[in-house]
Amino acid sequence: MSTPEIQSVLSQMRQLAADAGGVSRSASTDGGGGFSGELRASLERINGLQQAAGEQARAFQAGDPNVSLPQVMVDSQKASVAFEMGVQMRNRLVSAYKEIMNMQV
């Protein structure tokens, strides 16, 4: 996986987080730098979306009048899409790692 492709995936992840209403953090704010910091921030955003969707679902099941079924479904789908993107990112990283390990020196 080349650097432009990685940057493209990271920008897609940032856009997904912004569309989902997440707070975008730069790598410099969480103490890490570069790719590892962005990856950590992306995983934290995915986790946050899943936690929020779970809380919304529990609130709806408890009968909270401030939570509607469409809100629960939309948040659940956002978390699902974010998780799937994380899985695909992991698969591509593993593939890139295997390719690098198979290179002849």
C-alpha positions in Angstrom: 0.0 0.0 0.0 1.5 3.3 -1.1 1.6 6.5 0.9 -1.0 8.3 -1.3 -3.4 5.3 -0.8 -2.8 5.5 3.0 -3.5 9.2 3.0 -6.6 8.6 1.0 -7.9 6.0 3.5 -7.1 8.4 6.4 -8.9 11.2 4.8 -11.9 9.0 4.2 -11.8 7.9 7.9 -11.7 11.6 8.9 -14.6 12.4 6.6 -16.6 9.5 8.1 -15.9 10.7 11.6 -16.9 14.3 10.7 -20.1 13.0 9.0 -20.9 10.9 12.0 -20.7 14.0 14.3 -17.4 12.9 15.9 -14.8 15.3 17.0 -11.8 15.2 14.8 -8.5 15.2 16.6 -5.1 15.6 15.0 -2.3 13.2 15.7 -0.4 15.9 17.6 -3.1 16.2 20.3 -3.0 12.6 21.4 0.8 12.5 21.8 1.5 10.3 18.8 2.7 11.4 15.5 2.1 10.4 11.9 0.4 7.2 10.9 0.3 5.5 14.3 -1.3 8.5 15.9 -3.9 8.8 13.2 -4.6 5.0 13.4 -5.1 5.3 17.2 -7.4 8.3 16.8 -9.5 6.5 14.1 -9.9 3.4 16.4 -10.9 5.6 19.2 -13.5 7.3 17.0 -14.8 3.9 15.9 -15.1 2.8 19.5 -16.9 6.0 20.4 -19.4 5.5 17.6 -20.1 2.0 18.8 -20.4 3.1 22.4 -22.8 5.9 21.5 -24.9 3.5 19.4 -25.1 1.0 22.2 -26.2 3.8 24.7 -28.8 5.0 22.3 -30.2 1.5 21.8 -30.3 0.9 25.6 -32.0 4.2 26.2 -34.6 3.4 23.5 -35.2 0.0 25.0 -35.7 1.6 28.4 -38.4 3.8 27.0 -36.5 7.2 27.0 -38.9 9.6 25.2 -36.0 11.7 23.9 -34.6 8.8 21.8 -36.4 7.8 18.6 -36.1 4.6 16.6 -34.7 6.4 13.5 -32.0 8.0 15.7 -31.1 4.5 17.0 -31.0 3.0 13.6 -28.9 5.7 12.0 -26.4 5.6 14.9 -26.2 1.9 14.6 -25.6 2.0 10.9 -22.9 4.7 11.4 -21.1 2.5 13.9 -21.5 -0.5 11.6 -20.0 1.3 8.6 -17.1 2.7 10.7 -16.4 -0.8 12.1 -16.4 -2.3 8.6 -14.0 0.4 7.5 -11.7 -0.4 10.4 -11.7 -4.1 9.5 -10.9 -3.3 5.9 -8.1 -1.0 7.1 -6.7 -3.8 9.2 -6.9 -6.2 6.3 -5.0 -3.9 4.1 -2.3 -3.2 6.8 -1.8 -7.0 7.3 -1.6 -7.4 3.5 1.0 -4.6 3.2 3.0 -6.1 6.1 3.1 -9.5 4.5 4.2 -7.9 1.2 7.0 -6.0 2.9 8.1 -9.2 4.8 8.3 -11.1 1.5 10.5 -8.5 -0.2 14.0 -9.7 -1.1 16.8 -7.6 0.3 
